[in-house]
Amino acid sequence: MWKLLSYSLLQCALLSFGQVLLKFALQKMPPFGWSRVFWRSLLGNWHFAACGLCFGAASLLWMYILKHFPLSMAYPMISLSYVLAMFSAIIFFHETIPAYRWAGCGMIVGGCILILK
């Protein structure tokens, strides 16, 4: 099941990086609204476009994963994106992560290891 782990990590990386790009996009935009100004700023934001590409690629990879692996093993692997997102929060947004969140991430990784066995 190393193949499943490899594909899942790539899919989770695409999802997590897409979220990072979405956060960057939203930081550069005016407050959400149904105005033309908001929608123009959204459509002209390259971070938003890149996040869509990441989500699209992650979706295509997810379709491949679902086609070739049991759902009961594949679906829990998505939770690894939470772990990658925590690392992204530190790297890109300089967030401080408390110990109890790291403990939760450790449980997620432990659960994924058990699922792969």
N, CA, C and O atoms as CSV, one atom per row, in Angstrom:
chain,resi,resn,atom,element,x,y,z
A,1,MET,N,N,0.804,-1.199,0.000
A,1,MET,CA,C,0.000,0.000,0.000
A,1,MET,C,C,0.855,1.275,0.000
A,1,MET,O,O,0.349,2.362,0.279
A,2,TRP,N,N,2.143,1.140,-0.311
A,2,TRP,CA,C,3.004,2.318,-0.408
A,2,TRP,C,C,2.568,3.219,-1.552
A,2,TRP,O,O,2.741,4.437,-1.498
A,3,LYS,N,N,1.997,2.604,-2.593
A,3,LYS,CA,C,1.487,3.404,-3.706
A,3,LYS,C,C,0.368,4.314,-3.227
A,3,LYS,O,O,0.329,5.496,-3.569
A,4,LEU,N,N,-0.543,3.759,-2.435
A,4,LEU,CA,C,-1.645,4.561,-1.905
A,4,LEU,C,C,-1.106,5.711,-1.059
A,4,LEU,O,O,-1.587,6.839,-1.167
A,5,LEU,N,N,-0.124,5.437,-0.231
A,5,LEU,CA,C,0.450,6.486,0.607
A,5,LEU,C,C,1.077,7.583,-0.255
A,5,LEU,O,O,0.888,8.769,0.014
A,6,SER,N,N,1.812,7.192,-1.277
A,6,SER,CA,C,2.460,8.173,-2.157
A,6,SER,C,C,1.436,9.055,-2.857
A,6,SER,O,O,1.554,10.280,-2.856
A,7,TYR,N,N,0.436,8.423,-3.452
A,7,TYR,CA,C,-0.601,9.197,-4.140
A,7,TYR,C,C,-1.380,10.077,-3.164
A,7,TYR,O,O,-1.722,11.217,-3.479
A,8,SER,N,N,-1.653,9.543,-1.994
A,8,SER,CA,C,-2.408,10.306,-0.991
A,8,SER,C,C,-1.617,11.518,-0.510
A,8,SER,O,O,-2.180,12.600,-0.341
A,9,LEU,N,N,-0.334,11.345,-0.293
A,9,LEU,CA,C,0.485,12.483,0.139
A,9,LEU,C,C,0.539,13.567,-0.932
A,9,LEU,O,O,0.485,14.756,-0.618
A,10,LEU,N,N,0.646,13.161,-2.190
A,10,LEU,CA,C,0.643,14.145,-3.277
A,10,LEU,C,C,-0.701,14.855,-3.350
A,10,LEU,O,O,-0.754,16.074,-3.516
A,11,GLN,N,N,-1.782,14.100,-3.228
A,11,GLN,CA,C,-3.116,14.688,-3.275
A,11,GLN,C,C,-3.319,15.648,-2.102
A,11,GLN,O,O,-3.879,16.731,-2.271
A,12,CYS,N,N,-2.868,15.253,-0.931
A,12,CYS,CA,C,-2.981,16.113,0.251
A,12,CYS,C,C,-2.114,17.360,0.118
A,12,CYS,O,O,-2.509,18.438,0.563
A,13,ALA,N,N,-0.945,17.225,-0.485
A,13,ALA,CA,C,-0.084,18.386,-0.706
A,13,ALA,C,C,-0.761,19.378,-1.652
A,13,ALA,O,O,-0.697,20.588,-1.433
A,14,LEU,N,N,-1.405,18.870,-2.698
A,14,LEU,CA,C,-2.126,19.747,-3.617
A,14,LEU,C,C,-3.276,20.457,-2.906
A,14,LEU,O,O,-3.488,21.655,-3.097
A,15,LEU,N,N,-4.015,19.712,-2.086
A,15,LEU,CA,C,-5.114,20.324,-1.330
A,15,LEU,C,C,-4.605,21.392,-0.367
A,15,LEU,O,O,-5.164,22.487,-0.297
A,16,SER,N,N,-3.551,21.075,0.369
A,16,SER,CA,C,-3.015,22.005,1.361
A,16,SER,C,C,-2.443,23.251,0.703
A,16,SER,O,O,-2.668,24.366,1.172
A,17,PHE,N,N,-1.706,23.064,-0.379
A,17,PHE,CA,C,-1.134,24.223,-1.063
A,17,PHE,C,C,-2.241,25.068,-1.692
A,17,PHE,O,O,-2.140,26.293,-1.749
A,18,GLY,N,N,-3.292,24.407,-2.160
A,18,GLY,CA,C,-4.442,25.147,-2.667
A,18,GLY,C,C,-5.062,26.022,-1.587
A,18,GLY,O,O,-5.476,27.150,-1.857
A,19,GLN,N,N,-5.126,25.505,-0.368
A,19,GLN,CA,C,-5.664,26.296,0.747
A,19,GLN,C,C,-4.756,27.477,1.074
A,19,GLN,O,O,-5.233,28.569,1.380
A,20,VAL,N,N,-3.458,27.253,1.008
A,20,VAL,CA,C,-2.510,28.351,1.246
A,20,VAL,C,C,-2.722,29.450,0.202
A,20,VAL,O,O,-2.791,30.632,0.538
A,21,LEU,N,N,-2.823,29.045,-1.061
A,21,LEU,CA,C,-3.039,30.024,-2.123
A,21,LEU,C,C,-4.376,30.748,-1.959
A,21,LEU,O,O,-4.472,31.947,-2.222
A,22,LEU,N,N,-5.404,30.019,-1.524
A,22,LEU,CA,C,-6.701,30.643,-1.296
A,22,LEU,C,C,-6.611,31.682,-0.179
A,22,LEU,O,O,-7.196,32.759,-0.288
A,23,LYS,N,N,-5.886,31.370,0.887
A,23,LYS,CA,C,-5.728,32.328,1.985
A,23,LYS,C,C,-4.972,33.565,1.509
A,23,LYS,O,O,-5.341,34.687,1.857
A,24,PHE,N,N,-3.910,33.370,0.714
A,24,PHE,CA,C,-3.192,34.519,0.154
A,24,PHE,C,C,-4.126,35.366,-0.716
A,24,PHE,O,O,-4.102,36.595,-0.651
A,25,ALA,N,N,-4.942,34.698,-1.523
A,25,ALA,CA,C,-5.883,35.411,-2.395
A,25,ALA,C,C,-6.861,36.237,-1.571
A,25,ALA,O,O,-7.110,37.403,-1.878
A,26,LEU,N,N,-7.407,35.641,-0.542
A,26,LEU,CA,C,-8.398,36.337,0.282
A,26,LEU,C,C,-7.802,37.498,1.067
A,26,LEU,O,O,-8.487,38.484,1.337
A,27,GLN,N,N,-6.538,37.384,1.433
A,27,GLN,CA,C,-5.879,38.474,2.156
A,27,GLN,C,C,-5.728,39.723,1.292
A,27,GLN,O,O,-5.674,40.838,1.811
A,28,LYS,N,N,-5.660,39.537,-0.028
A,28,LYS,CA,C,-5.458,40.664,-0.939
A,28,LYS,C,C,-6.764,41.252,-1.452
A,28,LYS,O,O,-6.750,42.208,-2.228
A,29,MET,N,N,-7.870,40.701,-1.035
A,29,MET,CA,C,-9.156,41.113,-1.571
A,29,MET,C,C,-9.919,41.988,-0.588
A,29,MET,O,O,-9.658,41.967,0.614
A,30,PRO,N,N,-10.876,42.766,-1.122
A,30,PRO,CA,C,-11.753,43.521,-0.223
A,30,PRO,C,C,-12.664,42.552,0.525
A,30,PRO,O,O,-12.731,41.375,0.171
A,31,PRO,N,N,-13.364,43.026,1.550
A,31,PRO,CA,C,-14.292,42.145,2.270
A,31,PRO,C,C,-15.306,41.516,1.313
A,31,PRO,O,O,-15.691,42.120,0.312
A,32,PHE,N,N,-15.727,40.304,1.636
A,32,PHE,CA,C,-16.667,39.587,0.775
A,32,PHE,C,C,-17.945,40.391,0.580
A,32,PHE,O,O,-18.482,40.982,1.517
A,33,GLY,N,N,-18.412,40.394,-0.651
A,33,GLY,CA,C,-19.663,41.070,-0.969
A,33,GLY,C,C,-20.102,40.690,-2.357
A,33,GLY,O,O,-19.339,40.091,-3.116
A,34,TRP,N,N,-21.305,41.027,-2.689
A,34,TRP,CA,C,-21.858,40.701,-4.004
A,34,TRP,C,C,-21.653,41.850,-4.981
A,34,TRP,O,O,-22.399,41.991,-5.950
A,35,SER,N,N,-20.650,42.662,-4.727
A,35,SER,CA,C,-20.384,43.819,-5.575
A,35,SER,C,C,-19.457,43.442,-6.730
A,35,SER,O,O,-18.747,42.437,-6.691
A,36,ARG,N,N,-19.494,44.286,-7.750
A,36,ARG,CA,C,-18.595,44.079,-8.899
A,36,ARG,C,C,-17.144,44.211,-8.484
A,36,ARG,O,O,-16.284,43.503,-9.009
A,37,VAL,N,N,-16.859,45.097,-7.560
A,37,VAL,CA,C,-15.482,45.310,-7.097
A,37,VAL,C,C,-14.920,44.013,-6.521
A,37,VAL,O,O,-13.792,43.625,-6.827
A,38,PHE,N,N,-15.713,43.351,-5.689
A,38,PHE,CA,C,-15.251,42.108,-5.087
A,38,PHE,C,C,-14.982,41.048,-6.159
A,38,PHE,O,O,-13.921,40.424,-6.159
A,39,TRP,N,N,-15.924,40.846,-7.058
A,39,TRP,CA,C,-15.800,39.782,-8.057
A,39,TRP,C,C,-14.690,40.073,-9.055
A,39,TRP,O,O,-14.026,39.149,-9.522
A,40,ARG,N,N,-14.477,41.345,-9.390
A,40,ARG,CA,C,-13.350,41.687,-10.273
A,40,ARG,C,C,-12.026,41.395,-9.577
A,40,ARG,O,O,-11.093,40.874,-10.188
A,41,SER,N,N,-11.954,41.735,-8.300
A,41,SER,CA,C,-10.711,41.473,-7.562
A,41,SER,C,C,-10.467,39.975,-7.443
A,41,SER,O,O,-9.317,39.534,-7.442
A,42,LEU,N,N,-11.521,39.198,-7.343
A,42,LEU,CA,C,-11.392,37.744,-7.268
A,42,LEU,C,C,-10.897,37.172,-8.587
A,42,LEU,O,O,-9.959,36.375,-8.611
A,43,LEU,N,N,-11.522,37.577,-9.678
A,43,LEU,CA,C,-11.174,37.019,-10.982
A,43,LEU,C,C,-9.812,37.481,-11.486
A,43,LEU,O,O,-9.202,36.818,-12.325
A,44,GLY,N,N,-9.334,38.611,-10.981
A,44,GLY,CA,C,-8.028,39.099,-11.390
A,44,GLY,C,C,-6.898,38.698,-10.456
A,44,GLY,O,O,-5.780,39.192,-10.601
A,45,ASN,N,N,-7.161,37.827,-9.517
A,45,ASN,CA,C,-6.189,37.449,-8.498
A,45,ASN,C,C,-5.521,36.126,-8.910
A,45,ASN,O,O,-6.180,35.089,-8.979
A,46,TRP,N,N,-4.217,36.173,-9.182
A,46,TRP,CA,C,-3.539,34.959,-9.657
A,46,TRP,C,C,-3.468,33.886,-8.579
A,46,TRP,O,O,-3.434,32.697,-8.894
A,47,HIS,N,N,-3.444,34.290,-7.309
A,47,HIS,CA,C,-3.443,33.290,-6.239
A,47,HIS,C,C,-4.734,32.461,-6.288
A,47,HIS,O,O,-4.718,31.250,-6.071
A,48,PHE,N,N,-5.836,33.135,-6.575
A,48,PHE,CA,C,-7.119,32.438,-6.659
A,48,PHE,C,C,-7.125,31.465,-7.831
A,48,PHE,O,O,-7.604,30.339,-7.697
A,49,ALA,N,N,-6.605,31.883,-8.964
A,49,ALA,CA,C,-6.537,31.002,-10.137
A,49,ALA,C,C,-5.636,29.798,-9.857
A,49,ALA,O,O,-5.970,28.668,-10.216
A,50,ALA,N,N,-4.506,30.045,-9.222
A,50,ALA,CA,C,-3.581,28.948,-8.917
A,50,ALA,C,C,-4.188,27.974,-7.912
A,50,ALA,O,O,-3.964,26.767,-7.997
A,51,CYS,N,N,-4.953,28.500,-6.966
A,51,CYS,CA,C,-5.605,27.611,-5.999
A,51,CYS,C,C,-6.605,26.717,-6.723
A,51,CYS,O,O,-6.727,25.537,-6.396
A,52,GLY,N,N,-7.315,27.262,-7.692
A,52,GLY,CA,C,-8.234,26.444,-8.486
A,52,GLY,C,C,-7.517,25.343,-9.249
A,52,GLY,O,O,-8.030,24.229,-9.359
A,53,LEU,N,N,-6.341,25.642,-9.774
A,53,LEU,CA,C,-5.553,24.613,-10.476
A,53,LEU,C,C,-5.125,23.508,-9.514
A,53,LEU,O,O,-5.174,22.326,-9.854
A,54,CYS,N,N,-4.707,23.898,-8.317
A,54,CYS,CA,C,-4.313,22.896,-7.308
A,54,CYS,C,C,-5.503,22.013,-6.930
A,54,CYS,O,O,-5.371,20.792,-6.843
A,55,PHE,N,N,-6.663,22.631,-6.706
A,55,PHE,CA,C,-7.851,21.856,-6.347
A,55,PHE,C,C,-8.277,20.948,-7.502
A,55,PHE,O,O,-8.707,19.816,-7.281
A,56,GLY,N,N,-8.156,21.447,-8.729
A,56,GLY,CA,C,-8.499,20.622,-9.892
A,56,GLY,C,C,-7.585,19.423,-10.028
A,56,GLY,O,O,-8.049,18.308,-10.267
A,57,ALA,N,N,-6.276,19.646,-9.877
A,57,ALA,CA,C,-5.314,18.548,-9.957
A,57,ALA,C,C,-5.543,17.549,-8.828
A,57,ALA,O,O,-5.455,16.339,-9.039
A,58,ALA,N,N,-5.838,18.055,-7.627
A,58,ALA,CA,C,-6.115,17.161,-6.488
A,58,ALA,C,C,-7.359,16.324,-6.761
A,58,ALA,O,O,-7.409,15.149,-6.396
A,59,SER,N,N,-8.357,16.918,-7.397
A,59,SER,CA,C,-9.580,16.174,-7.717
A,59,SER,C,C,-9.319,15.076,-8.739
A,59,SER,O,O,-9.843,13.969,-8.610
A,60,LEU,N,N,-8.522,15.373,-9.743
A,60,LEU,CA,C,-8.192,14.355,-10.742
A,60,LEU,C,C,-7.414,13.197,-10.103
A,60,LEU,O,O,-7.675,12.028,-10.385
A,61,LEU,N,N,-6.467,13.541,-9.251
A,61,LEU,CA,C,-5.703,12.501,-8.563
A,61,LEU,C,C,-6.610,11.701,-7.632
A,61,LEU,O,O,-6.442,10.489,-7.497
A,62,TRP,N,N,-7.559,12.360,-6.995
A,62,TRP,CA,C,-8.502,11.673,-6.116
A,62,TRP,C,C,-9.344,10.673,-6.908
A,62,TRP,O,O,-9.630,9.579,-6.422
A,63,MET,N,N,-9.736,11.045,-8.116
A,63,MET,CA,C,-10.494,10.109,-8.954
A,63,MET,C,C,-9.655,8.864,-9.265
A,63,MET,O,O,-10.166,7.745,-9.257
A,64,TYR,N,N,-8.377,9.070,-9.537
A,64,TYR,CA,C,-7.484,7.931,-9.799
A,64,TYR,C,C,-7.380,7.050,-8.551
A,64,TYR,O,O,-7.459,5.824,-8.635
A,65,ILE,N,N,-7.202,7.690,-7.398
A,65,ILE,CA,C,-7.077,6.937,-6.143
A,65,ILE,C,C,-8.330,6.112,-5.894
A,65,ILE,O,O,-8.243,4.930,-5.560
A,66,LEU,N,N,-9.503,6.735,-6.057
A,66,LEU,CA,C,-10.764,6.015,-5.825
A,66,LEU,C,C,-10.947,4.845,-6.781
A,66,LEU,O,O,-11.507,3.813,-6.412
A,67,LYS,N,N,-10.478,5.010,-7.997
A,67,LYS,CA,C,-10.617,3.948,-9.001
A,67,LYS,C,C,-9.759,2.728,-8.655
A,67,LYS,O,O,-10.148,1.597,-8.944
A,68,HIS,N,N,-8.602,2.950,-8.043
A,68,HIS,CA,C,-7.625,1.873,-7.876
A,68,HIS,C,C,-7.450,1.352,-6.446
A,68,HIS,O,O,-6.759,0.353,-6.245
A,69,PHE,N,N,-8.051,1.997,-5.458
A,69,PHE,CA,C,-7.854,1.568,-4.073
A,69,PHE,C,C,-9.200,1.492,-3.349
A,69,PHE,O,O,-10.147,2.185,-3.722
A,70,PRO,N,N,-9.283,0.654,-2.319
A,70,PRO,CA,C,-10.528,0.567,-1.547
A,70,PRO,C,C,-10.850,1.905,-0.866
A,70,PRO,O,O,-9.966,2.560,-0.315
A,71,LEU,N,N,-12.107,2.291,-0.912
A,71,LEU,CA,C,-12.547,3.546,-0.302
A,71,LEU,C,C,-12.235,3.573,1.192
A,71,LEU,O,O,-11.878,4.617,1.737
A,72,SER,N,N,-12.369,2.427,1.848
A,72,SER,CA,C,-12.148,2.358,3.294
A,72,SER,C,C,-10.690,2.652,3.671
A,72,SER,O,O,-10.401,3.001,4.815
A,73,MET,N,N,-9.792,2.512,2.721
A,73,MET,CA,C,-8.392,2.859,2.973
A,73,MET,C,C,-8.063,4.247,2.425
A,73,MET,O,O,-7.313,5.003,3.043
A,74,ALA,N,N,-8.627,4.578,1.259
A,74,ALA,CA,C,-8.278,5.830,0.590
A,74,ALA,C,C,-8.826,7.048,1.323
A,74,ALA,O,O,-8.109,8.030,1.516
A,75,TYR,N,N,-10.075,6.993,1.727
A,75,TYR,CA,C,-10.707,8.192,2.288
A,75,TYR,C,C,-10.042,8.689,3.574
A,75,TYR,O,O,-9.843,9.895,3.720
A,76,PRO,N,N,-9.696,7.809,4.502
A,76,PRO,CA,C,-9.017,8.315,5.710
A,76,PRO,C,C,-7.656,8.967,5.430
A,76,PRO,O,O,-7.180,9.774,6.229
A,77,MET,N,N,-7.032,8.621,4.301
A,77,MET,CA,C,-5.733,9.213,3.980
A,77,MET,C,C,-5.833,10.714,3.705
A,77,MET,O,O,-4.841,11.435,3.817
A,78,ILE,N,N,-7.030,11.184,3.347
A,78,ILE,CA,C,-7.228,12.623,3.118
A,78,ILE,C,C,-6.913,13.413,4.386
A,78,ILE,O,O,-6.534,14.582,4.311
A,79,SER,N,N,-7.069,12.786,5.539
A,79,SER,CA,C,-6.824,13.493,6.799
A,79,SER,C,C,-5.366,13.937,6.931
A,79,SER,O,O,-5.060,14.802,7.752
A,80,LEU,N,N,-4.474,13.365,6.144
A,80,LEU,CA,C,-3.084,13.819,6.169
A,80,LEU,C,C,-2.966,15.264,5.694
A,80,LEU,O,O,-1.976,15.934,5.989
A,81,SER,N,N,-3.970,15.749,4.957
A,81,SER,CA,C,-3.932,17.149,4.528
A,81,SER,C,C,-3.997,18.091,5.734
A,81,SER,O,O,-3.476,19.204,5.667
A,82,TYR,N,N,-4.627,17.665,6.834
A,82,TYR,CA,C,-4.648,18.485,8.050
A,82,TYR,C,C,-3.230,18.676,8.592
A,82,TYR,O,O,-2.859,19.763,9.036
A,83,VAL,N,N,-2.463,17.616,8.546
A,83,VAL,CA,C,-1.086,17.671,9.043
A,83,VAL,C,C,-0.250,18.597,8.155
A,83,VAL,O,O,0.493,19.445,8.649
A,84,LEU,N,N,-0.384,18.421,6.843
A,84,LEU,CA,C,0.365,19.276,5.921
A,84,LEU,C,C,-0.065,20.741,6.051
A,84,LEU,O,O,0.760,21.646,5.928
A,85,ALA,N,N,-1.344,20.968,6.297
A,85,ALA,CA,C,-1.830,22.342,6.467
A,85,ALA,C,C,-1.226,22.987,7.712
A,85,ALA,O,O,-0.955,24.187,7.716
A,86,MET,N,N,-1.015,22.208,8.755
A,86,MET,CA,C,-0.390,22.769,9.967
A,86,MET,C,C,1.041,23.213,9.662
A,86,MET,O,O,1.462,24.289,10.087
A,87,PHE,N,N,1.784,22.391,8.932
A,87,PHE,CA,C,3.135,22.788,8.554
A,87,PHE,C,C,3.097,24.024,7.654
A,87,PHE,O,O,3.937,24.914,7.785
A,88,SER,N,N,2.135,24.078,6.749
A,88,SER,CA,C,1.985,25.244,5.867
A,88,SER,C,C,1.678,26.503,6.667
A,88,SER,O,O,2.170,27.582,6.336
A,89,ALA,N,N,0.874,26.377,7.711
A,89,ALA,CA,C,0.538,27.529,8.552
A,89,ALA,C,C,1.788,28.107,9.203
A,89,ALA,O,O,1.924,29.322,9.342
A,90,ILE,N,N,2.688,27.233,9.595
A,90,ILE,CA,C,3.946,27.682,10.209
A,90,ILE,C,C,4.842,28.340,9.161
A,90,ILE,O,O,5.371,29.428,9.385
A,91,ILE,N,N,5.008,27.677,8.022
A,91,ILE,CA,C,5.939,28.142,6.996
A,91,ILE,C,C,5.465,29.436,6.340
A,91,ILE,O,O,6.237,30.387,6.223
A,92,PHE,N,N,4.203,29.482,5.913
A,92,PHE,CA,C,3.726,30.606,5.117
A,92,PHE,C,C,3.109,31.743,5.931
A,92,PHE,O,O,3.175,32.903,5.522
A,93,PHE,N,N,2.510,31.418,7.082
A,93,PHE,CA,C,1.789,32.433,7.832
A,93,PHE,C,C,2.371,32.675,9.230
A,93,PHE,O,O,1.832,33.463,10.008
A,94,HIS,N,N,3.469,31.991,9.537
A,94,HIS,CA,C,4.194,32.173,10.797
A,94,HIS,C,C,3.290,32.001,12.015
A,94,HIS,O,O,3.406,32.727,13.002
A,95,GLU,N,N,2.391,31.029,11.924
A,95,GLU,CA,C,1.497,30.742,13.041
A,95,GLU,C,C,2.208,29.897,14.083
A,95,GLU,O,O,3.110,29.123,13.763
A,96,THR,N,N,1.800,30.050,15.312
A,96,THR,CA,C,2.308,29.232,16.404
A,96,THR,C,C,1.281,28.133,16.657
A,96,THR,O,O,0.092,28.406,16.824
A,97,ILE,N,N,1.749,26.904,16.684
A,97,ILE,CA,C,0.864,25.755,16.867
A,97,ILE,C,C,1.062,25.203,18.275
A,97,ILE,O,O,2.171,24.805,18.632
A,98,PRO,N,N,-0.005,25.173,19.079
A,98,PRO,CA,C,0.132,24.639,20.442
A,98,PRO,C,C,0.338,23.120,20.444
A,98,PRO,O,O,0.029,22.429,19.473
A,99,ALA,N,N,0.860,22.637,21.544
A,99,ALA,CA,C,1.207,21.217,21.677
A,99,ALA,C,C,0.001,20.298,21.471
A,99,ALA,O,O,0.140,19.231,20.873
A,100,TYR,N,N,-1.180,20.694,21.956
A,100,TYR,CA,C,-2.334,19.804,21.829
A,100,TYR,C,C,-2.733,19.613,20.361
A,100,TYR,O,O,-3.271,18.564,20.005
A,101,ARG,N,N,-2.479,20.611,19.503
A,101,ARG,CA,C,-2.749,20.413,18.066
A,101,ARG,C,C,-1.742,19.448,17.458
A,101,ARG,O,O,-2.087,18.638,16.598
A,102,TRP,N,N,-0.492,19.539,17.910
A,102,TRP,CA,C,0.508,18.582,17.431
A,102,TRP,C,C,0.138,17.170,17.878
A,102,TRP,O,O,0.332,16.204,17.140
A,103,ALA,N,N,-0.393,17.060,19.087
A,103,ALA,CA,C,-0.831,15.740,19.561
A,103,ALA,C,C,-1.940,15.203,18.660
A,103,ALA,O,O,-1.949,14.019,18.324
A,104,GLY,N,N,-2.869,16.064,18.271
A,104,GLY,CA,C,-3.926,15.656,17.349
A,104,GLY,C,C,-3.371,15.206,16.012
A,104,GLY,O,O,-3.841,14.225,15.438
A,105,CYS,N,N,-2.365,15.925,15.512
A,105,CYS,CA,C,-1.722,15.531,14.251
A,105,CYS,C,C,-1.029,14.180,14.396
A,105,CYS,O,O,-1.050,13.357,13.481
A,106,GLY,N,N,-0.429,13.967,15.533
A,106,GLY,CA,C,0.211,12.668,15.783
A,106,GLY,C,C,-0.806,11.538,15.748
A,106,GLY,O,O,-0.522,10.452,15.241
A,107,MET,N,N,-1.991,11.798,16.289
A,107,MET,CA,C,-3.048,10.774,16.251
A,107,MET,C,C,-3.520,10.520,14.824
A,107,MET,O,O,-3.805,9.382,14.453
A,108,ILE,N,N,-3.601,11.577,14.029
A,108,ILE,CA,C,-3.997,11.408,12.626
A,108,ILE,C,C,-2.982,10.539,11.903
A,108,ILE,O,O,-3.352,9.595,11.205
A,109,VAL,N,N,-1.708,10.853,12.068
A,109,VAL,CA,C,-0.658,10.063,11.409
A,109,VAL,C,C,-0.693,8.623,11.906
A,109,VAL,O,O,-0.575,7.692,11.110
A,110,GLY,N,N,-0.855,8.430,13.221
A,110,GLY,CA,C,-0.955,7.069,13.769
A,110,GLY,C,C,-2.137,6.306,13.187
A,110,GLY,O,O,-2.020,5.122,12.868
A,111,GLY,N,N,-3.270,6.980,13.048
A,111,GLY,CA,C,-4.446,6.338,12.458
A,111,GLY,C,C,-4.210,5.947,11.015
A,111,GLY,O,O,-4.629,4.875,10.579
A,112,CYS,N,N,-3.543,6.812,10.274
A,112,CYS,CA,C,-3.245,6.495,8.856
A,112,CYS,C,C,-2.294,5.303,8.758
A,112,CYS,O,O,-2.435,4.466,7.868
A,113,ILE,N,N,-1.338,5.228,9.663
A,113,ILE,CA,C,-0.422,4.086,9.663
A,113,ILE,C,C,-1.190,2.796,9.917
A,113,ILE,O,O,-0.948,1.783,9.260
A,114,LEU,N,N,-2.123,2.836,10.878
A,114,LEU,CA,C,-2.937,1.639,11.163
A,114,LEU,C,C,-3.805,1.256,9.970
A,114,LEU,O,O,-3.985,0.070,9.693
A,115,ILE,N,N,-4.335,2.228,9.273
A,115,ILE,CA,C,-5.181,1.943,8.110
A,115,ILE,C,C,-4.390,1.305,6.988
A,115,ILE,O,O,-4.907,0.446,6.273
A,116,LEU,N,N,-3.140,1.716,6.825
A,116,LEU,CA,C,-2.306,1.167,5.746
A,116,LEU,C,C,-1.835,-0.258,6.014
A,116,LEU,O,O,-1.414,-0.949,5.086
A,117,LYS,N,N,-1.899,-0.702,7.245
A,117,LYS,CA,C,-1.427,-2.064,7.572
A,117,LYS,C,C,-2.430,-3.100,7.168
A,117,LYS,O,O,-2.200,-4.293,7.367
